[in-house]
Amino acid sequence: MATVELRFSALPEHVRTARLVAAAVARRAGVDEAVLDEVRLAVGEACTRAVGLHQHVGITAPVKVSLIEEEKQFSIEVGDEAPHAVPGDRAAGAGADDPEAEEDEMGLAVISGLVDDVEVKADEDGGLIRMTWPTAPAVLPPV
């Protein structure tokens, strides 16, 4: 299992670099060329979301991106350190009309529309979005 880790300051201008690195590593890992645009868009959305959360709360810690090559799959994890409401808070009225919360939900909806296998974890210590794509077996050149 090979892993590439990327950390960047929570600034919008670094999101493009994260997208480019993710696409390059995904291509090398064997993700189908037809899905690379979805990889780029999903990573861009997840990183933009993390940057926005860090900036909104004033966190100076970097956004973390892990690119994980496993047998038959490639995963990308985007982590933030922004505190997230625990499930049930919104139902109790916390953040019901919060534009930041609505934007966060929209970002997650976009990611879910781009990636079939998405896992989202969030608590008061931060959040993590794990996106996974299948890979094709490596084809060796003829000898």
C-alpha positions as CSV (number, residue, x, y, z in Angstrom):
1,M,0.0,0.0,0.0
2,A,1.5,3.3,-1.1
3,T,0.5,6.6,0.4
4,V,1.2,10.1,-0.6
5,E,0.5,12.8,1.9
6,L,0.0,16.4,1.1
7,R,-0.5,19.3,3.6
8,F,-1.2,22.8,2.6
9,S,-2.1,26.1,4.2
10,A,-5.9,26.7,4.2
11,L,-5.8,29.1,1.3
12,P,-7.9,28.8,-1.9
13,E,-4.9,29.1,-4.2
14,H,-3.5,25.8,-2.9
15,V,-6.6,23.8,-3.9
16,R,-5.6,23.7,-7.6
17,T,-2.2,22.1,-6.7
18,A,-4.0,19.5,-4.6
19,R,-6.3,18.7,-7.5
20,L,-3.3,18.3,-9.9
21,V,-1.4,16.1,-7.5
22,A,-4.4,13.9,-6.9
23,A,-5.1,13.4,-10.6
24,A,-1.4,12.6,-11.3
25,V,-1.3,10.0,-8.4
26,A,-4.7,8.6,-9.4
27,R,-3.5,8.1,-13.0
28,R,-0.3,6.4,-11.8
29,A,-2.4,4.2,-9.4
30,G,-4.5,2.9,-12.4
31,V,-7.7,4.9,-12.1
32,D,-9.5,4.9,-15.4
33,E,-8.7,7.9,-17.6
34,A,-12.5,8.5,-18.0
35,V,-12.9,9.2,-14.3
36,L,-9.9,11.5,-13.8
37,D,-12.0,14.6,-14.3
38,E,-14.4,13.4,-11.5
39,V,-11.3,12.8,-9.3
40,R,-10.1,16.3,-9.9
41,L,-13.5,17.9,-9.3
42,A,-14.2,15.8,-6.2
43,V,-10.8,16.6,-4.7
44,G,-11.2,20.3,-5.5
45,E,-14.6,20.4,-3.9
46,A,-13.4,18.5,-0.7
47,C,-10.4,20.8,-0.4
48,T,-12.3,23.9,-1.0
49,R,-14.8,22.8,1.7
50,A,-11.9,22.2,4.1
51,V,-10.3,25.5,3.3
52,G,-13.6,27.3,3.9
53,L,-14.2,25.6,7.2
54,H,-10.7,26.5,8.4
55,Q,-11.0,30.1,7.3
56,H,-14.5,30.4,8.8
57,V,-13.3,29.2,12.2
58,G,-9.9,30.9,12.1
59,I,-7.8,27.7,12.2
60,T,-4.2,28.0,11.0
61,A,-3.5,24.2,10.8
62,P,-3.0,22.9,7.3
63,V,-5.5,20.9,5.3
64,K,-4.5,17.3,5.0
65,V,-4.8,15.2,1.9
66,S,-3.8,11.5,1.8
67,L,-3.7,9.7,-1.5
68,I,-3.8,5.9,-0.8
69,E,-3.1,3.2,-3.4
70,E,-4.4,-0.2,-2.4
71,E,-5.0,-3.4,-4.2
72,K,-7.8,-2.8,-6.7
73,Q,-8.7,0.6,-5.3
74,F,-7.4,4.2,-4.9
75,S,-8.6,6.4,-2.1
76,I,-8.3,10.1,-1.3
77,E,-8.8,11.4,2.2
78,V,-9.3,15.1,2.8
79,G,-9.2,16.1,6.5
80,D,-9.9,19.3,8.3
81,E,-9.6,20.4,11.9
82,A,-12.7,22.5,12.1
83,P,-15.2,21.6,14.8
84,H,-18.4,20.1,13.3
85,A,-21.8,20.0,14.9
86,V,-22.6,16.5,16.2
87,P,-25.6,14.8,14.6
88,G,-28.9,16.1,16.1
89,D,-27.7,19.7,16.7
90,R,-29.2,21.0,13.5
91,A,-32.5,19.2,14.4
92,A,-32.5,21.1,17.6
93,G,-32.3,24.4,15.7
94,A,-28.6,25.0,15.8
95,G,-27.5,26.5,12.4
96,A,-30.9,26.0,10.8
97,D,-30.5,29.2,8.7
98,D,-26.7,29.3,8.6
99,P,-25.5,30.0,5.1
100,E,-22.2,28.3,5.9
101,A,-24.0,25.1,6.9
102,E,-26.0,25.2,3.6
103,E,-22.8,25.7,1.6
104,D,-21.2,22.8,3.4
105,E,-24.2,20.5,2.7
106,M,-24.1,21.6,-1.0
107,G,-20.4,20.7,-1.2
108,L,-21.1,17.3,0.2
109,A,-23.9,16.8,-2.2
110,V,-21.6,17.6,-5.2
111,I,-19.0,15.2,-3.9
112,S,-21.6,12.5,-3.5
113,G,-22.8,13.1,-7.0
114,L,-19.2,12.7,-8.4
115,V,-18.0,9.7,-6.4
116,D,-19.9,6.4,-5.9
117,D,-18.0,5.4,-2.7
118,V,-17.8,8.3,-0.2
119,E,-17.5,8.2,3.5
120,V,-17.9,11.4,5.6
121,K,-16.9,11.5,9.3
122,A,-17.1,14.6,11.4
123,D,-17.0,15.6,15.1
124,E,-15.9,18.4,17.3
125,D,-12.2,17.7,16.5
126,G,-12.6,17.9,12.7
127,G,-13.8,16.1,9.7
128,L,-12.6,13.6,7.1
129,I,-14.0,12.8,3.6
130,R,-12.8,9.5,2.1
131,M,-13.4,9.0,-1.6
132,T,-12.6,5.7,-3.3
133,W,-12.3,4.6,-6.9
134,P,-11.6,1.2,-8.4
135,T,-8.3,0.7,-10.2
136,A,-7.4,-1.5,-13.2
137,P,-4.6,-4.0,-12.7
138,A,-1.2,-2.8,-13.9
139,V,-0.5,-3.8,-17.5
140,L,3.2,-4.6,-18.0
141,P,4.7,-3.8,-21.4
142,P,5.7,-6.8,-23.5
143,V,9.2,-8.1,-23.1
